[in-house]
């Protein structure tokens, strides 16, 4: 059993509702359901009755009682360890978003050191959804995400930078000969995106913007991260992807701007509203005064 699975189960046992529990955990409902099934196989039997309403079995009740105690002890050990670490040297635990422009984390770190000289930064990578889970579990102090994103009231966000997105495709793609594209030119083409559960708000916003501007794309059954997309597109000359001009240098690919569709990704830092971390407070206040990169 993994602690993550135990945490999933305890939250579900508290909510007795898959959708509400998934929202608290920042995961999709199918992901939560799959992890609970894995846990049940590990435990050797059902922990839940799923219909007509979610209810705990006797085994589930036992795991719920003991699981809450285990998680409390783990959380306390982590807090004590972090307090001991903080007493030696100030550190900001920063959730570094996968695929961000290289200059953005470098400038954030420089800005942090200007605010609090001598502070260290510990980085943990991941997708938007993963960063929010890390924040919720108090495993990072501040996280970088892609917006739009739905946040609970206990989190606040500050936009810091923005990038224009265009169309990525193989050099052999029929649209590659054009210098610019209109959204309508993408109609009928297979579009590969990242998995929706990794950044649902941005996923939906990109598709909505394309359709509003006349692009009736065919969303691919394949879903992949940015690095995987750059590797696959040269091999699939009928497929297109979305990305920034930074990807134009990838072998076998071309990047084309969209004339009429304002496709952009906005990066924001997110933090717990009640944080007492002086590094978070200082950095957020400075970012509010001077956003990085293209103004948001």
C-alpha positions as CSV (number, residue, x, y, z in Angstrom):
1,X,0.0,0.0,0.0
2,X,1.2,3.5,-0.9
3,X,0.5,6.5,1.4
4,X,-1.0,8.2,-1.6
5,X,-3.6,5.4,-2.0
6,X,-4.3,5.5,1.7
7,X,-4.9,9.2,1.6
8,X,-7.2,8.7,-1.4
9,X,-9.2,6.1,0.6
10,X,-9.5,8.2,3.7
11,X,-10.8,11.3,1.8
12,X,-13.3,9.1,0.0
13,X,-14.4,7.5,3.3
14,X,-15.0,11.0,4.6
15,X,-16.9,12.2,1.6
16,X,-18.7,8.9,0.7
17,X,-18.9,10.4,-2.8
18,X,-16.4,9.7,-5.7
19,X,-16.8,13.1,-7.4
20,X,-16.5,15.2,-4.3
21,X,-13.5,13.2,-3.1
22,X,-11.8,13.5,-6.5
23,X,-12.2,17.3,-6.4
24,X,-10.6,17.4,-3.0
25,X,-7.7,15.3,-4.2
26,X,-7.3,17.1,-7.5
27,X,-7.6,13.9,-9.5
28,X,-10.2,12.7,-12.0
29,X,-13.0,10.4,-10.8
30,X,-11.7,7.5,-12.9
31,X,-8.2,7.8,-11.4
32,X,-9.6,7.8,-7.9
33,X,-11.8,4.8,-8.7
34,X,-8.9,2.9,-10.2
35,X,-6.6,3.5,-7.2
36,X,-9.3,2.4,-4.8
37,X,-9.6,-0.9,-6.8
38,X,-5.9,-1.3,-6.6
39,X,-6.0,-0.8,-2.9
40,X,-8.9,-3.3,-2.6
41,X,-6.8,-6.0,-4.4
42,X,-3.9,-5.3,-2.1
43,X,-6.2,-5.7,1.0
44,X,-7.8,-8.8,-0.4
45,X,-11.4,-7.7,-0.5
46,X,-13.9,-4.9,-1.0
47,X,-13.6,-1.8,1.2
48,X,-16.7,-0.1,-0.2
49,X,-20.2,-0.8,-1.3
50,X,-20.6,1.4,-4.4
51,X,-24.4,1.2,-5.1
52,X,-26.9,2.5,-4.5
53,X,-24.7,4.9,-2.5
54,X,-21.1,4.7,-1.4
55,X,-20.7,3.0,2.0
56,X,-17.9,1.4,3.9
57,X,-17.7,-2.3,4.4
58,X,-16.5,-3.7,7.8
59,X,-13.0,-3.9,6.3
60,X,-13.3,-0.3,5.0
61,X,-14.3,0.9,8.5
62,X,-11.2,-0.7,10.0
63,X,-8.9,0.8,7.3
64,X,-10.6,4.2,7.7
65,X,-10.0,4.3,11.5
66,X,-6.4,3.1,11.3
67,X,-5.6,5.0,8.1
68,X,-6.6,8.4,9.7
69,X,-4.2,7.7,12.6
70,X,-1.4,6.7,10.2
71,X,-1.8,9.8,8.1
72,X,-1.8,12.0,11.1
73,X,1.4,10.5,12.4
74,X,3.0,10.8,9.0
75,X,2.0,14.4,8.6
76,X,3.3,15.2,12.1
77,X,6.7,13.5,11.3
78,X,6.9,15.5,8.1
79,X,6.1,18.8,9.9
80,X,8.7,18.1,12.6
81,X,11.3,17.3,10.0
82,X,10.6,20.4,8.0
83,X,10.7,22.6,11.2
84,X,14.1,21.1,12.0
85,X,15.3,21.7,8.4
86,X,14.0,25.3,8.5
87,X,15.9,26.0,11.7
88,X,19.2,25.3,9.9
89,X,18.6,27.2,6.7
90,X,15.6,29.0,5.1
91,X,14.2,26.9,2.2
92,X,11.3,27.4,-0.2
93,X,9.8,24.2,-1.5
94,X,8.8,25.1,-5.1
95,X,6.6,23.0,-7.4
96,X,8.2,23.3,-10.8
97,X,5.7,22.8,-13.7
98,X,6.8,20.5,-16.5
99,X,7.6,22.2,-19.8
100,X,7.8,25.8,-18.6
101,X,10.1,28.3,-20.5
102,X,13.6,27.8,-19.0
103,X,14.0,31.5,-18.2
104,X,10.9,31.5,-15.9
105,X,12.1,29.3,-13.0
106,X,15.5,30.9,-13.2
107,X,14.0,34.4,-12.9
108,X,11.7,33.3,-10.0
109,X,14.7,31.9,-8.2
110,X,16.7,35.1,-8.7
111,X,13.8,37.2,-7.6
112,X,13.4,35.1,-4.5
113,X,17.1,35.5,-3.6
114,X,16.7,39.3,-4.0
115,X,13.8,39.2,-1.6
116,X,15.5,36.9,0.9
117,X,19.3,36.6,0.5
118,X,20.7,33.2,1.4
119,X,17.4,31.3,0.9
120,X,17.5,27.9,-0.9
121,X,15.0,26.5,-3.3
122,X,14.0,22.8,-3.4
123,X,12.3,21.9,-6.7
124,X,9.7,19.2,-7.3
125,X,8.5,18.7,-10.9
126,X,5.0,17.7,-12.1
127,X,1.9,18.7,-14.1
128,X,-0.6,21.3,-13.0
129,X,-2.8,18.7,-11.3
130,X,0.2,17.1,-9.6
131,X,1.4,20.5,-8.3
132,X,-2.0,21.2,-6.8
133,X,-2.0,17.8,-5.0
134,X,1.5,18.6,-3.6
135,X,0.2,21.9,-2.3
136,X,-2.8,20.3,-0.7
137,X,-0.6,17.7,1.0
138,X,1.8,20.5,2.2
139,X,4.6,19.0,0.2
140,X,5.4,22.3,-1.5
141,X,5.1,25.9,-0.4
142,X,4.5,27.5,-3.8
143,X,3.7,25.9,-7.1
144,X,3.7,27.0,-10.8
145,X,0.7,26.0,-12.8
146,X,-1.0,26.6,-16.2
147,X,-4.3,28.5,-16.1
148,X,-7.2,28.6,-16.3
149,X,-7.5,26.3,-13.3
150,X,-10.2,25.8,-10.7
151,X,-8.9,26.4,-7.2
152,X,-10.6,25.9,-3.8
153,X,-10.9,28.9,-1.5
154,X,-7.8,27.8,0.5
155,X,-5.5,28.6,-2.4
156,X,-4.7,31.9,-4.1
157,X,-3.0,32.6,-7.4
158,X,-0.9,35.3,-9.1
159,X,-0.4,35.2,-12.9
160,X,3.3,35.8,-13.7
161,X,3.9,35.2,-17.5
162,X,2.3,34.3,-20.7
163,X,3.3,32.5,-23.9
164,X,1.7,32.5,-27.4
165,X,0.8,29.1,-28.7
166,X,0.8,28.0,-32.4
167,X,0.5,24.8,-34.4
168,X,3.3,22.2,-34.4
169,X,3.4,19.6,-37.2
170,X,5.8,17.5,-39.2
171,X,7.6,19.1,-42.1
172,X,5.7,16.7,-44.4
173,X,2.3,17.9,-43.1
174,X,0.0,19.4,-45.8
175,X,-0.2,22.7,-43.8
176,X,3.5,23.0,-43.3
177,X,4.1,25.0,-46.5
178,X,2.1,28.0,-45.2
179,X,3.8,30.7,-43.2
180,X,0.6,31.4,-41.1
181,X,-2.6,29.6,-40.5
182,X,-6.2,30.5,-39.8
183,X,-8.1,28.5,-37.2
184,X,-10.4,27.2,-39.9
185,X,-7.4,25.6,-41.7
186,X,-7.2,23.1,-38.8
187,X,-10.7,21.7,-39.4
188,X,-10.7,18.0,-39.9
189,X,-7.1,17.5,-38.7
190,X,-6.2,15.2,-35.8
191,X,-5.1,17.3,-32.8
192,X,-3.0,15.6,-30.1
193,X,-3.1,17.3,-26.6
194,X,-1.9,16.5,-23.1
195,X,-4.1,14.3,-20.9
196,X,-7.1,16.4,-19.8
197,X,-6.7,15.3,-16.1
198,X,-3.2,16.9,-16.0
199,X,-4.6,20.5,-16.7
200,X,-8.4,20.3,-17.3
201,X,-9.0,24.0,-17.4
202,X,-6.4,24.7,-20.0
203,X,-7.4,21.6,-22.1
204,X,-11.0,22.8,-22.3
205,X,-10.1,26.4,-22.9
206,X,-7.8,25.6,-25.8
207,X,-10.5,23.4,-27.5
208,X,-13.1,26.1,-26.9
209,X,-11.0,28.8,-28.4
210,X,-10.3,26.8,-31.5
211,X,-13.9,26.0,-32.0
212,X,-15.0,29.6,-31.4
213,X,-12.7,30.6,-34.3
214,X,-13.9,28.0,-36.7
215,X,-11.5,25.1,-36.1
216,X,-13.5,21.8,-35.9
217,X,-10.5,19.7,-35.1
218,X,-10.6,15.9,-34.4
219,X,-9.2,15.4,-30.9
220,X,-6.8,12.5,-31.0
221,X,-7.4,9.4,-28.9
222,X,-3.8,9.7,-28.0
223,X,-2.8,12.0,-25.2
224,X,0.8,12.8,-24.3
225,X,3.1,15.3,-22.6
226,X,5.0,17.9,-24.5
227,X,8.3,15.9,-24.8
228,X,6.4,12.9,-26.1
229,X,4.5,15.0,-28.6
230,X,7.7,16.4,-30.0
231,X,9.0,12.9,-30.6
232,X,5.8,11.6,-32.1
233,X,4.7,14.4,-34.5
234,X,7.6,13.9,-37.0
235,X,6.4,10.3,-37.4
236,X,2.8,11.3,-37.9
237,X,2.5,13.7,-40.8
238,X,-1.3,13.8,-40.5
239,X,-1.3,14.9,-36.9
240,X,-0.9,18.4,-35.4
241,X,-0.2,19.7,-31.9
242,X,-0.1,23.0,-30.0
243,X,3.0,24.5,-28.5
244,X,5.1,27.7,-28.2
245,X,7.7,28.9,-30.7
246,X,10.3,27.3,-28.4
247,X,9.4,24.0,-30.0
248,X,10.3,25.2,-33.5
249,X,13.8,24.0,-33.2
250,X,12.8,20.4,-32.7
251,X,14.1,18.1,-35.5
252,X,11.5,17.3,-38.2
253,X,8.9,19.9,-37.0
254,X,7.7,23.3,-38.0
255,X,5.8,25.8,-35.9
256,X,3.1,28.1,-37.5
257,X,1.3,31.0,-35.7
258,X,-2.5,31.3,-35.8
259,X,-3.6,34.6,-37.2
260,X,-7.1,34.8,-35.8
261,X,-7.2,32.6,-32.7
262,X,-5.7,34.1,-29.5
263,X,-4.1,30.8,-28.2
264,X,-2.0,31.6,-25.1
265,X,-1.0,29.8,-22.0
266,X,-0.7,31.8,-18.8
267,X,1.6,30.7,-16.0
268,X,0.6,31.5,-12.4
269,X,2.0,30.8,-9.0
270,X,-0.4,29.2,-6.4
271,X,0.0,29.1,-2.7
272,X,-2.1,28.4,0.4
273,X,-4.0,31.6,1.4
274,X,-3.1,31.2,5.1
275,X,0.6,30.7,4.5
276,X,3.0,32.1,7.1
277,X,6.1,31.3,5.0
278,X,8.0,34.6,4.7
279,X,9.6,33.5,1.4
280,X,6.2,32.9,-0.2
281,X,4.8,36.2,1.1
282,X,7.8,38.2,-0.1
283,X,8.0,36.5,-3.6
284,X,4.2,36.9,-4.2
285,X,4.3,40.5,-3.2
286,X,7.2,41.2,-5.6
287,X,5.5,39.3,-8.4
288,X,2.3,41.4,-8.0
289,X,4.4,44.5,-8.6
290,X,6.4,43.3,-11.6
291,X,5.1,40.3,-13.6
292,X,7.7,38.3,-15.6
293,X,7.8,37.9,-19.3
294,X,4.9,39.0,-21.5
295,X,2.4,41.1,-19.4
296,X,-0.7,39.1,-18.4
